[in-house]
């Protein structure tokens, strides 16, 4: 090989090593381009499967469905009982019992799926029968082999248990400091020899202790510590488990004919361009959100200063009154538009009047019954869990439970006496009300028209129950006026809940869909998460994050595998519901002042829609609600509701940057992990050494060649 050949080869080798070094060094920073895939209308995905069935006897199919209805109700009830026992008493014994019952439930599903797919149901004449079979012939995660199904079930329960039992130590500003001055939240829980260390036994749960700190503390250092420590114990340990979960969930989805688990989730909405629809809806809502963001940021700058909150950058996530910055209602007292005027915070009034969690549930029930809807059954009051027990661990995340037998319905909620929990109580009871309304449907149809419908029902009630006039009518507010200032205060408080939530509700599943598709991988899980939090929501972490962290896992719905876009959908649908129910109630005036309390006409319209369950596509249910005027998600009602506030915000924000500059974040979200950086540096050093060696060899050869030959004359 000549000098030129050696030079080319060596250069190539060095080039490869350099590229490898650079690539590894920045690997954790790499974010793949977003790719949009259109989810196909899910029943069409099963057309080929339908043709596999040869039994054309429709009468026999109907008998099969009747038997399934009875058997499924029994099996579902057994599983719900076991699940309730675990969620209200987190022990290994209850976990094993629940997992065993879940496997029995899965075995039952597999057997009935085998029976269902023997029918040529696509050719049946009864549309209800065809619709029931279209659901039955999707096996879900039960399609996995038994061993993997067992693994997936145990994996989910393990992640939920880690999350639900996570605890952190108390913050003490005087102690536990690192040389840098930062709080030592990672120090061992054992007693330390140093005078600057204290023994720590983790004792603070998310509910209620950490949530209370995040909502009431105004100390940025304490908030930063709690934000950081929670993610250390609740999110970070789940990273590897979640990656395995993604593999299993995708395998199950593909066995059902879907490309990945994200497409399987989206199939519940029964439309073929759901992702595109969501993007269009968000773009229409984004200007209102950005106005709210700009106003809140300016107020936080006034309170904390520009060294804590950047004037034109994203808002640090720990300062917004919520562990995930998903709603901002708890910064109302820092940012209220008109002090001294009426607000809808009735926490103090409830506590003065001696409200208990039970009284809050009774108040919510009275709202539903005033519309002519169902009272809660006796078993509800006997079996529900309204307060956090002191003698055992429970999964505190609020939830409503249908025990599949037509009479046993419960709510599990670690209720605190506060305005926020009052409206959460309405929300959870809305789920039960929906369950009650469709309880006479066949088992397969006992569900919401789409997941967002279920979430919206209780919130629709809260839109009325939270109006100043209504709170005055039930004795929780005094001296309510209908001045401009009162309206703005009320709408602003509602926006801190409803509008502030929208980008978070949108991006949670946008991130997960990318993970399921493989667009986001193990190399950039946290990077992509914070890329979305920055670009869509305009919030940044209070401390640097890396790919060793797993911040999405610090939100319940991720380890619990609960799809989240339903909440985004529900926040749109509830205003469509509210608009139509207000018309039925004969309301005159601005939409935000409407209170449907005691309107039997509005109650009848709502009952007619809810009683359909899942027997008809949600587009038809929406069409029934609107009297045929609309069968799709529309943002006009929510924009109408907040129109006075948006105009006011625009006037207040003149001269302010609307939006945010990501580069001006106080803390840049993602730092390259140590492993990636060290590997990159090592490879880069090797490349430099090879390059120096190459230069040395080439120079020596040139020198020797020059000595052996007669020089050529030249310039």
C-alpha positions as CSV (number, residue, x, y, z in Angstrom):
1,X,0.0,0.0,0.0
2,X,1.4,3.4,-1.0
3,X,1.6,6.6,1.1
4,X,-1.6,7.9,-0.5
5,X,-3.5,4.7,0.1
6,X,-2.3,4.5,3.7
7,X,-3.3,8.1,4.2
8,X,-6.8,7.5,2.8
9,X,-7.3,4.4,4.8
10,X,-6.1,6.0,8.0
11,X,-8.2,9.1,7.4
12,X,-11.3,6.9,7.0
13,X,-10.6,5.1,10.2
14,X,-10.1,8.3,12.1
15,X,-13.2,9.8,10.5
16,X,-15.3,6.8,11.7
17,X,-13.9,7.1,15.2
18,X,-14.4,10.8,15.3
19,X,-18.0,10.4,14.2
20,X,-18.6,7.7,16.8
21,X,-17.2,9.9,19.5
22,X,-19.2,12.9,18.6
23,X,-22.4,10.8,18.1
24,X,-22.1,9.1,21.5
25,X,-21.3,12.3,23.2
26,X,-24.5,14.0,22.0
27,X,-26.6,10.8,21.9
28,X,-28.8,11.8,24.8
29,X,-29.5,15.1,23.1
30,X,-30.7,13.7,19.8
31,X,-34.5,14.0,19.1
32,X,-35.9,12.2,16.0
33,X,-38.2,14.1,13.7
34,X,-41.9,13.7,14.4
35,X,-43.7,11.4,12.0
36,X,-47.4,11.5,11.7
37,X,-49.2,8.3,11.0
38,X,-52.9,8.2,10.3
39,X,-54.7,5.7,12.5
40,X,-57.2,3.6,10.5
41,X,-60.8,3.3,11.6
42,X,-60.4,0.4,13.9
43,X,-63.2,-1.9,12.8
44,X,-61.7,-1.9,9.3
45,X,-58.5,-3.3,10.8
46,X,-60.6,-6.4,11.6
47,X,-62.2,-7.0,8.3
48,X,-59.9,-9.9,7.3
49,X,-60.4,-11.4,10.8
50,X,-64.1,-11.3,10.3
51,X,-64.0,-13.3,7.2
52,X,-62.3,-16.1,9.1
53,X,-65.5,-16.9,10.9
54,X,-67.8,-19.4,9.1
55,X,-70.8,-19.5,11.4
56,X,-73.5,-17.5,9.8
57,X,-76.3,-18.3,12.3
58,X,-77.3,-14.9,13.7
59,X,-79.7,-16.4,16.2
60,X,-76.9,-18.5,17.6
61,X,-74.7,-15.4,17.8
62,X,-77.4,-13.6,19.8
63,X,-77.6,-16.5,22.3
64,X,-73.8,-16.4,22.6
65,X,-74.0,-12.7,23.4
66,X,-76.7,-13.2,26.0
67,X,-74.6,-15.8,27.7
68,X,-71.5,-13.6,27.5
69,X,-73.4,-10.8,29.1
70,X,-74.2,-12.8,32.2
71,X,-70.8,-14.5,32.5
72,X,-68.8,-11.3,31.8
73,X,-70.7,-9.4,34.5
74,X,-69.8,-12.1,37.1
75,X,-66.1,-12.3,36.1
76,X,-65.8,-8.5,36.0
77,X,-67.3,-8.2,39.4
78,X,-64.8,-10.7,40.9
79,X,-61.9,-8.8,39.4
80,X,-63.2,-5.4,40.6
81,X,-63.6,-6.7,44.1
82,X,-60.0,-8.0,44.2
83,X,-58.7,-4.8,42.6
84,X,-60.6,-2.7,45.1
85,X,-59.1,-4.7,48.0
86,X,-55.6,-4.0,46.7
87,X,-56.1,-0.3,45.9
88,X,-57.6,0.3,49.4
89,X,-55.1,-1.9,51.2
90,X,-51.8,-2.2,49.4
91,X,-50.3,-5.5,50.6
92,X,-48.5,-8.3,48.9
93,X,-51.3,-10.7,49.7
94,X,-53.9,-8.4,48.1
95,X,-51.6,-7.8,45.1
96,X,-51.3,-11.6,44.5
97,X,-55.0,-12.1,44.9
98,X,-55.7,-9.3,42.4
99,X,-53.2,-10.6,39.9
100,X,-54.7,-14.1,40.1
101,X,-58.2,-12.8,39.5
102,X,-56.9,-10.6,36.6
103,X,-55.4,-13.7,35.0
104,X,-58.8,-15.5,35.4
105,X,-60.4,-12.5,33.7
106,X,-57.9,-12.7,30.9
107,X,-58.5,-16.4,30.4
108,X,-62.2,-15.8,30.2
109,X,-61.6,-13.0,27.6
110,X,-59.4,-15.3,25.5
111,X,-62.0,-18.1,25.5
112,X,-64.9,-15.8,24.5
113,X,-62.7,-14.2,21.8
114,X,-62.2,-17.6,20.3
115,X,-65.9,-18.2,20.3
116,X,-66.7,-14.7,18.9
117,X,-64.3,-15.1,16.0
118,X,-66.0,-18.3,14.9
119,X,-68.9,-16.2,13.6
120,X,-69.1,-14.4,10.3
121,X,-70.5,-11.4,12.2
122,X,-69.8,-8.8,9.5
123,X,-72.7,-10.3,7.5
124,X,-75.2,-10.1,10.3
125,X,-78.3,-7.9,9.8
126,X,-78.6,-6.5,13.3
127,X,-76.3,-3.4,13.6
128,X,-76.2,-3.8,17.4
129,X,-75.1,-7.4,17.1
130,X,-72.4,-6.4,14.6
131,X,-71.2,-3.6,16.9
132,X,-71.0,-5.9,19.9
133,X,-68.9,-8.4,17.9
134,X,-66.6,-5.6,16.7
135,X,-65.6,-5.0,20.3
136,X,-65.5,-8.7,21.3
137,X,-63.1,-9.6,18.5
138,X,-60.5,-7.2,19.8
139,X,-58.6,-9.2,22.4
140,X,-56.4,-6.4,23.8
141,X,-53.4,-7.4,26.0
142,X,-55.0,-10.8,26.5
143,X,-53.7,-11.7,23.0
144,X,-50.3,-12.1,24.5
145,X,-49.0,-15.6,25.3
146,X,-49.8,-16.6,28.9
147,X,-46.3,-16.0,30.2
148,X,-46.0,-12.6,28.7
149,X,-49.5,-11.7,29.8
150,X,-48.5,-12.6,33.3
151,X,-45.4,-10.6,33.0
152,X,-47.3,-7.5,31.7
153,X,-49.8,-7.7,34.5
154,X,-47.2,-8.0,37.2
155,X,-45.1,-5.2,35.6
156,X,-48.0,-2.8,35.7
157,X,-48.8,-3.6,39.3
158,X,-45.2,-3.2,40.3
159,X,-45.0,0.2,38.7
160,X,-48.3,1.3,40.3
161,X,-47.1,0.1,43.7
162,X,-43.8,1.9,43.4
163,X,-45.6,5.1,42.5
164,X,-48.4,4.8,45.1
165,X,-46.1,4.0,48.0
166,X,-43.3,6.5,47.2
167,X,-42.3,8.8,50.0
168,X,-39.7,11.5,50.5
169,X,-38.1,13.2,53.4
170,X,-39.1,16.5,54.9
171,X,-37.3,19.7,53.7
172,X,-35.1,21.5,56.2
173,X,-33.5,24.6,54.9
174,X,-30.9,24.6,57.6
175,X,-29.4,21.2,57.1
176,X,-28.5,18.5,54.5
177,X,-26.4,20.8,52.2
178,X,-23.9,19.9,49.6
179,X,-20.7,21.8,49.1
180,X,-22.4,23.6,46.1
181,X,-25.1,24.9,48.5
182,X,-27.7,22.7,46.9
183,X,-30.0,20.6,49.1
184,X,-28.8,17.1,49.6
185,X,-32.0,15.2,48.7
186,X,-30.1,12.1,47.8
187,X,-28.4,11.5,51.2
188,X,-28.8,8.2,52.9
189,X,-31.7,7.7,55.2
190,X,-29.3,6.6,58.0
191,X,-28.0,8.9,60.7
192,X,-24.9,10.7,59.6
193,X,-21.7,11.5,61.6
194,X,-21.5,15.0,60.2
195,X,-23.1,17.8,62.3
196,X,-24.6,19.1,59.0
197,X,-26.6,15.9,58.4
198,X,-29.7,14.6,60.1
199,X,-31.2,11.1,59.9
200,X,-34.0,10.9,57.4
201,X,-36.9,8.5,57.3
202,X,-39.1,9.1,54.2
203,X,-42.6,10.0,55.5
204,X,-44.2,12.3,53.0
205,X,-46.7,10.8,50.5
206,X,-47.9,12.5,47.4
207,X,-51.4,12.8,48.9
208,X,-51.9,14.9,50.8
209,X,-48.5,16.1,52.1
210,X,-46.6,16.8,48.9
211,X,-49.6,18.1,47.1
212,X,-50.2,20.5,50.0
213,X,-46.6,21.7,49.9
214,X,-46.7,22.3,46.2
215,X,-50.0,24.2,46.4
216,X,-49.2,26.4,49.4
217,X,-45.4,26.9,49.7
218,X,-43.9,30.0,48.2
219,X,-40.3,29.1,49.0
220,X,-38.6,28.3,45.6
221,X,-36.0,26.2,47.3
222,X,-38.5,24.0,49.1
223,X,-40.6,23.6,46.0
224,X,-37.6,22.7,44.0
225,X,-36.6,20.1,46.5
226,X,-40.0,18.5,46.6
227,X,-40.3,18.5,42.8
228,X,-36.9,16.9,42.4
229,X,-37.2,14.4,45.3
230,X,-40.6,13.1,44.1
231,X,-39.2,12.3,40.7
232,X,-36.3,10.6,42.2
233,X,-38.5,8.1,44.1
234,X,-41.6,7.9,41.9
235,X,-40.3,8.3,38.3
236,X,-36.6,7.3,38.0
237,X,-37.0,3.8,39.4
238,X,-39.6,3.0,36.7
239,X,-37.5,3.7,33.6
240,X,-36.4,0.2,32.7
241,X,-39.7,-1.4,33.7
242,X,-41.5,1.1,31.4
243,X,-39.3,0.3,28.5
244,X,-40.2,-3.4,28.9
245,X,-43.9,-2.5,29.3
246,X,-43.7,-0.7,25.9
247,X,-42.4,-3.8,24.2
248,X,-45.1,-6.0,25.6
249,X,-47.9,-3.4,24.9
250,X,-46.8,-3.1,21.3
251,X,-46.6,-6.9,20.9
252,X,-50.2,-7.2,22.2
253,X,-51.4,-4.4,19.9
254,X,-49.8,-6.1,16.8
255,X,-51.4,-9.4,17.7
256,X,-54.7,-7.5,17.5
257,X,-53.9,-6.1,14.1
258,X,-52.7,-2.6,15.1
259,X,-49.3,-1.2,14.2
260,X,-48.5,-0.3,17.9
261,X,-50.2,0.3,21.2
262,X,-50.8,4.0,20.4
263,X,-52.9,3.1,17.4
264,X,-54.8,0.6,19.6
265,X,-55.5,3.4,22.1
266,X,-56.7,5.8,19.4
267,X,-59.1,3.2,18.0
268,X,-61.4,3.9,20.9
269,X,-62.3,7.2,19.2
270,X,-63.5,5.4,16.0
271,X,-62.2,8.0,13.6
272,X,-59.4,7.7,11.1
273,X,-57.5,10.9,11.6
274,X,-57.7,11.4,15.3
275,X,-54.2,12.7,15.7
276,X,-54.7,15.3,13.0
277,X,-58.0,16.4,14.6
278,X,-56.3,16.9,18.0
279,X,-53.5,19.0,16.4
280,X,-56.1,21.3,14.7
281,X,-58.0,21.7,18.0
282,X,-54.8,22.6,19.9
283,X,-53.7,25.1,17.3
284,X,-57.1,26.9,17.7
285,X,-56.8,26.9,21.5
286,X,-53.1,27.8,21.7
287,X,-53.5,31.6,21.4
288,X,-55.7,31.7,24.5
289,X,-53.3,29.5,26.4
290,X,-50.3,31.7,25.4
291,X,-52.1,34.8,26.6
292,X,-52.8,33.1,30.0
293,X,-49.2,31.9,30.1
294,X,-47.8,35.4,29.5
295,X,-50.0,37.0,32.2
296,X,-49.1,34.4,34.8
297,X,-45.4,34.5,34.0
298,X,-45.4,38.3,34.5
299,X,-47.1,38.0,37.9
300,X,-44.7,35.3,39.0
301,X,-41.8,37.6,37.9
302,X,-43.2,40.3,40.1
303,X,-43.4,37.8,43.0
304,X,-40.1,35.9,42.7
305,X,-37.9,38.1,40.5
306,X,-36.2,37.5,37.2
307,X,-33.5,35.3,38.7
308,X,-36.2,32.7,39.5
309,X,-38.7,33.3,36.7
310,X,-37.4,34.5,33.2
311,X,-39.4,37.4,31.9
312,X,-39.5,36.0,28.3
313,X,-38.7,32.4,28.9
314,X,-40.6,29.3,30.0
315,X,-42.1,29.2,33.5
316,X,-40.2,26.9,36.0
317,X,-42.5,24.0,36.6
318,X,-42.2,23.9,40.3
319,X,-43.7,27.4,40.8
320,X,-47.2,26.7,39.4
321,X,-48.9,25.2,42.4
322,X,-49.0,21.6,41.2
323,X,-46.6,18.7,41.1
324,X,-46.8,18.4,37.3
325,X,-47.8,22.1,36.5
326,X,-50.9,20.6,34.8
327,X,-53.3,23.1,36.5
328,X,-52.4,26.4,38.1
329,X,-55.3,27.1,40.4
330,X,-53.1,27.2,43.4
331,X,-51.3,30.3,42.2
332,X,-54.5,32.3,42.1
333,X,-53.6,34.2,45.3
334,X,-50.3,35.3,43.7
335,X,-51.8,36.3,40.3
336,X,-55.5,37.3,41.0
337,X,-56.6,40.1,38.6
338,X,-58.7,42.1,41.1
339,X,-58.0,41.8,44.7
340,X,-60.8,42.4,47.1
341,X,-63.4,41.2,44.6
342,X,-65.3,37.9,44.6
343,X,-63.4,34.7,43.9
344,X,-64.5,31.1,43.8
345,X,-62.1,29.8,46.4
346,X,-64.5,28.6,49.1
347,X,-62.0,26.5,51.0
348,X,-62.1,28.7,54.1
349,X,-65.9,28.9,54.0
350,X,-66.2,25.2,53.9
351,X,-63.9,24.7,56.8
352,X,-65.6,27.4,58.9
353,X,-68.9,25.7,58.2
354,X,-67.6,22.3,59.3
355,X,-67.7,20.6,56.0
356,X,-66.5,17.0,56.0
357,X,-65.6,14.8,53.0
358,X,-68.9,13.0,53.4
359,X,-70.8,16.4,53.3
360,X,-69.0,17.3,50.1
361,X,-70.2,14.1,48.5
362,X,-73.7,14.7,49.7
363,X,-73.6,18.2,48.2
364,X,-72.4,16.8,44.8
365,X,-75.2,14.2,44.9
366,X,-77.8,16.9,45.5
367,X,-76.7,18.7,42.3
368,X,-77.2,15.6,40.2
369,X,-80.6,14.8,41.7
370,X,-81.8,18.4,41.2
371,X,-81.6,17.7,37.5
372,X,-83.7,14.6,37.8
373,X,-80.7,12.3,37.6
374,X,-80.0,9.2,39.8
375,X,-79.2,9.4,43.6
376,X,-76.2,7.3,44.7
377,X,-77.3,3.8,45.7
378,X,-77.1,2.7,49.3
379,X,-74.0,0.6,48.6
380,X,-72.2,3.7,47.4
381,X,-72.4,5.2,50.9
382,X,-71.6,2.0,52.6
383,X,-68.6,0.9,50.6
384,X,-66.8,4.0,49.2
385,X,-63.6,5.3,50.6
386,X,-63.8,9.1,51.1
387,X,-60.8,9.7,53.3
388,X,-57.3,8.4,53.5
389,X,-57.0,5.7,56.2
390,X,-54.3,6.1,58.8
391,X,-53.7,2.4,59.4
392,X,-52.7,1.2,55.9
393,X,-51.3,2.2,52.5
394,X,-53.8,3.0,49.8
395,X,-53.7,4.1,46.2
396,X,-54.9,7.7,46.8
397,X,-55.5,8.7,43.1
398,X,-59.2,9.6,42.9
399,X,-61.2,7.0,40.9
400,X,-64.8,5.9,40.3
401,X,-65.6,2.2,40.3
402,X,-68.4,0.2,38.6
403,X,-68.6,-3.3,40.0
404,X,-70.4,-4.6,36.9
405,X,-73.5,-5.8,38.7
406,X,-75.9,-2.9,38.3
407,X,-76.0,-1.9,42.0
408,X,-72.5,-1.6,43.4
409,X,-70.7,1.7,42.6
410,X,-68.0,3.3,44.7
411,X,-65.5,6.2,44.8
412,X,-62.0,6.0,46.2
413,X,-60.7,9.4,47.0
414,X,-58.4,10.8,49.8
415,X,-60.5,13.8,50.1
416,X,-59.4,17.1,51.7
417,X,-61.8,19.9,52.5
418,X,-61.0,22.4,49.8
419,X,-62.4,24.0,46.7
420,X,-60.3,21.8,44.4
421,X,-61.6,18.6,46.0
422,X,-65.1,19.9,46.0
423,X,-65.0,20.0,42.2
424,X,-63.1,16.7,42.0
425,X,-65.9,15.2,44.0
426,X,-68.4,16.4,41.3
427,X,-66.1,15.0,38.6
428,X,-65.8,11.5,40.2
429,X,-69.5,11.4,41.0
430,X,-70.1,12.2,37.3
431,X,-68.5,9.0,36.4
432,X,-70.8,7.1,38.7
433,X,-73.8,9.0,37.3
434,X,-72.8,7.9,33.8
435,X,-72.4,4.3,35.0
436,X,-75.9,4.5,36.5
437,X,-77.5,5.9,33.3
438,X,-76.2,3.1,31.1
439,X,-76.5,0.2,33.5
440,X,-79.4,-1.4,31.6
441,X,-77.3,-1.7,28.4
442,X,-75.6,-5.0,27.6
443,X,-72.3,-5.5,29.3
444,X,-70.3,-4.7,26.2
445,X,-72.0,-1.3,25.9
446,X,-71.6,-0.3,29.5
447,X,-69.0,2.3,28.9
448,X,-68.6,5.9,27.7
449,X,-69.3,6.8,24.1
450,X,-65.6,7.6,24.1
451,X,-63.2,8.0,27.0
452,X,-63.5,11.7,26.9
453,X,-67.3,11.6,27.4
454,X,-66.8,9.8,30.7
455,X,-64.4,12.4,31.9
456,X,-66.6,15.3,30.8
457,X,-69.8,14.4,32.6
458,X,-68.8,15.4,36.1
459,X,-66.9,18.5,34.9
460,X,-70.1,19.7,33.1
461,X,-71.8,19.7,36.5
462,X,-68.8,21.6,38.0
463,X,-69.1,24.3,35.4
464,X,-72.4,25.2,36.9
465,X,-71.6,24.3,40.5
466,X,-68.5,26.6,40.5
467,X,-70.3,29.8,39.4
468,X,-70.4,32.5,42.0
469,X,-74.2,32.6,41.9
470,X,-74.5,28.9,42.6
471,X,-71.9,29.0,45.4
472,X,-73.9,31.9,46.9
473,X,-77.1,29.8,46.6
474,X,-75.7,26.9,48.6
475,X,-74.2,29.3,51.2
476,X,-70.5,29.1,50.4
477,X,-70.2,32.7,49.1
478,X,-71.5,36.0,50.3
479,X,-72.2,39.3,48.6
480,X,-71.8,38.2,45.0
481,X,-72.1,40.9,42.4
482,X,-72.1,40.6,38.6
483,X,-69.5,43.3,38.0
484,X,-66.8,43.1,35.3
485,X,-64.2,42.6,37.9
486,X,-66.0,39.6,39.5
487,X,-66.5,38.1,36.0
488,X,-62.8,38.4,35.2
489,X,-61.8,36.9,38.6
490,X,-64.1,34.0,38.0
491,X,-63.1,33.3,34.4
492,X,-59.4,33.7,35.4
493,X,-59.8,31.1,38.1
494,X,-61.5,28.7,35.7
495,X,-58.8,29.3,33.1
496,X,-56.1,28.4,35.6
497,X,-57.9,25.0,35.8
498,X,-59.3,24.5,32.3
499,X,-57.0,26.4,29.9
500,X,-53.7,25.8,31.7
501,X,-54.4,22.1,31.5
502,X,-54.9,21.9,27.8
503,X,-51.3,21.6,26.6
504,X,-50.4,19.0,29.3
505,X,-53.5,17.0,28.4
506,X,-52.5,17.1,24.8
507,X,-48.8,16.3,25.1
508,X,-49.0,13.4,27.6
509,X,-50.2,10.9,25.0
510,X,-48.5,12.6,22.1
511,X,-45.3,11.6,23.9
512,X,-46.5,8.1,24.6
513,X,-47.6,7.6,21.0
514,X,-44.2,8.5,19.8
515,X,-42.7,6.0,22.3
516,X,-45.0,3.3,21.1
517,X,-44.2,4.1,17.5
518,X,-40.5,4.0,18.1
519,X,-39.9,7.6,17.2
520,X,-38.8,8.2,20.8
521,X,-36.5,5.5,22.1
522,X,-34.6,4.6,25.2
523,X,-31.9,7.1,24.2
524,X,-34.2,10.1,24.4
525,X,-37.2,9.3,26.6
526,X,-36.7,12.2,29.0
527,X,-35.2,14.5,26.3
528,X,-38.3,14.2,24.2
529,X,-40.5,14.7,27.2
530,X,-38.9,18.0,28.1
531,X,-38.7,19.0,24.5
532,X,-42.6,18.8,24.4
533,X,-43.0,20.4,27.8
534,X,-40.9,23.3,26.6
535,X,-42.3,23.8,23.1
536,X,-46.0,23.0,23.7
537,X,-46.5,24.0,27.4
538,X,-43.8,26.6,27.9
539,X,-42.6,25.1,31.2
540,X,-39.0,24.1,32.2
541,X,-37.6,21.9,35.0
542,X,-36.2,23.7,38.0
543,X,-33.1,21.5,38.0
544,X,-31.1,19.9,35.1
545,X,-32.5,16.5,33.9
546,X,-30.8,13.7,32.1
547,X,-31.6,10.4,30.4
548,X,-30.9,8.7,33.7
549,X,-34.2,10.3,34.9
550,X,-37.7,9.3,33.9
551,X,-39.9,12.3,34.7
552,X,-43.0,11.1,32.8
553,X,-43.2,8.2,35.2
554,X,-43.7,10.6,38.1
555,X,-47.3,11.1,36.8
556,X,-49.8,8.4,37.9
557,X,-51.2,7.7,34.5
558,X,-47.9,6.6,33.0
559,X,-47.1,3.7,35.4
560,X,-50.8,2.9,35.7
561,X,-51.1,2.8,31.9
562,X,-54.1,5.1,31.7
563,X,-54.5,6.9,28.4
564,X,-54.5,10.7,29.0
565,X,-55.7,12.4,25.9
566,X,-59.3,11.6,27.2
567,X,-58.9,14.6,29.5
568,X,-57.9,16.9,26.6
569,X,-61.0,15.6,24.7
570,X,-63.2,16.0,27.8
571,X,-62.2,19.6,28.4
572,X,-63.5,20.4,24.9
573,X,-66.6,18.2,25.0
574,X,-67.7,19.5,28.4
575,X,-68.1,23.0,27.0
576,X,-70.1,21.6,24.1
577,X,-72.2,19.8,26.6
578,X,-72.5,22.9,28.8
579,X,-73.5,25.1,25.9
580,X,-76.4,22.8,24.8
581,X,-77.5,22.1,28.4
582,X,-77.7,25.8,29.1
583,X,-79.9,26.3,26.0
584,X,-82.1,23.5,27.3
585,X,-82.3,25.2,30.7
586,X,-83.4,28.4,29.0
587,X,-80.3,30.4,30.1
588,X,-80.0,33.9,28.9
589,X,-76.7,35.8,29.0
590,X,-73.0,35.0,28.9
591,X,-72.2,31.3,28.8
592,X,-69.9,31.6,31.8
593,X,-72.8,32.7,34.1
594,X,-75.0,29.7,33.2
595,X,-76.1,27.4,36.1
596,X,-78.2,24.4,35.1
597,X,-78.9,23.6,38.8
598,X,-82.5,22.3,39.2
599,X,-83.3,22.3,35.4
600,X,-85.2,19.0,34.8
601,X,-85.1,19.8,31.0
602,X,-81.4,19.9,31.0
603,X,-81.3,16.8,33.1
604,X,-83.5,14.9,30.6
605,X,-81.3,15.9,27.6
606,X,-78.2,14.7,29.5
607,X,-79.9,11.5,30.6
608,X,-80.9,10.7,27.0
609,X,-77.2,11.0,25.9
610,X,-75.7,9.2,28.8
611,X,-78.1,6.2,28.7
612,X,-76.7,5.3,25.2
613,X,-73.4,4.2,26.8
614,X,-71.2,2.8,24.0
615,X,-74.1,1.4,22.0
616,X,-73.7,4.2,19.4
617,X,-70.5,5.9,18.1
618,X,-69.7,9.1,20.1
619,X,-70.4,11.2,17.0
620,X,-74.0,10.1,17.1
621,X,-74.3,10.8,20.8
622,X,-72.9,14.3,20.2
623,X,-75.4,14.8,17.4
624,X,-78.2,13.8,19.7
625,X,-77.0,16.3,22.3
626,X,-76.8,19.2,19.8
627,X,-80.1,18.4,18.1
628,X,-78.3,17.3,14.9
629,X,-76.2,20.5,14.6
630,X,-72.8,18.9,15.2
631,X,-71.1,15.5,15.4
632,X,-67.5,16.5,16.0
633,X,-65.2,18.1,18.5
634,X,-65.5,21.9,18.3
635,X,-63.6,24.6,20.3
636,X,-66.2,27.4,19.7
637,X,-68.1,26.8,23.0
638,X,-64.9,26.9,25.1
639,X,-63.7,30.0,23.3
640,X,-67.1,31.6,23.7
641,X,-67.0,30.9,27.4
642,X,-63.6,32.5,27.9
643,X,-64.0,35.3,25.3
644,X,-64.2,38.1,27.9
645,X,-61.1,36.9,29.7
646,X,-59.1,36.5,26.5
647,X,-59.9,40.2,25.6
648,X,-58.9,41.3,29.0
649,X,-55.6,39.3,28.9
650,X,-54.7,40.7,25.6
651,X,-55.1,44.2,27.0
652,X,-53.0,43.4,30.1
653,X,-50.3,41.7,28.0
654,X,-49.6,44.6,25.7
655,X,-45.8,45.0,25.3
656,X,-45.2,41.5,26.7
657,X,-43.8,38.6,24.7
658,X,-46.6,36.3,23.9
659,X,-45.1,32.8,23.9
660,X,-41.6,32.1,25.3
661,X,-38.0,31.8,24.2
662,X,-36.8,28.3,25.1
663,X,-33.2,29.5,25.2
664,X,-34.0,31.8,28.1
665,X,-35.1,29.0,30.5
666,X,-33.4,29.4,33.9
667,X,-32.4,25.8,33.7
668,X,-31.8,24.0,30.4
669,X,-33.8,20.8,30.7
670,X,-31.5,18.0,29.5
671,X,-27.9,17.4,30.3
672,X,-25.9,14.6,28.7
673,X,-25.6,11.7,31.0
674,X,-22.2,11.0,32.5
675,X,-21.9,7.6,30.7
676,X,-22.6,9.1,27.3
677,X,-20.2,12.0,27.9
678,X,-17.4,9.9,29.1
679,X,-17.7,7.4,26.3
680,X,-17.7,10.2,23.8
681,X,-14.7,11.9,25.3
682,X,-12.7,8.6,25.3
683,X,-13.5,7.9,21.6
684,X,-12.6,11.5,20.7
685,X,-9.3,11.1,22.5
686,X,-8.6,7.9,20.6
687,X,-9.3,9.7,17.4
688,X,-6.9,12.5,18.2
689,X,-4.1,10.0,19.0
690,X,-4.7,8.1,15.8
691,X,-4.6,11.3,13.8
692,X,-1.3,12.3,15.5
693,X,0.2,8.8,14.8
694,X,-0.9,9.1,11.2
695,X,0.7,12.5,10.7
696,X,3.9,11.2,12.3
697,X,4.0,8.1,10.0
698,X,3.3,10.2,6.8
699,X,5.9,12.8,7.7
700,X,8.6,10.1,8.3
701,X,7.8,8.4,4.9
702,X,8.0,11.7,3.1
703,X,11.3,12.5,4.7
704,X,12.8,9.1,3.8
705,X,11.4,9.3,0.3
706,X,13.0,12.7,-0.1
707,X,16.5,11.4,0.9
708,X,16.4,8.6,-1.6
709,X,15.5,10.6,-4.7
710,X,17.1,13.5,-6.7
711,X,15.1,16.6,-6.0
712,X,13.0,18.0,-8.9
713,X,13.6,21.7,-9.7
714,X,10.6,23.8,-9.2
715,X,9.2,26.9,-7.5
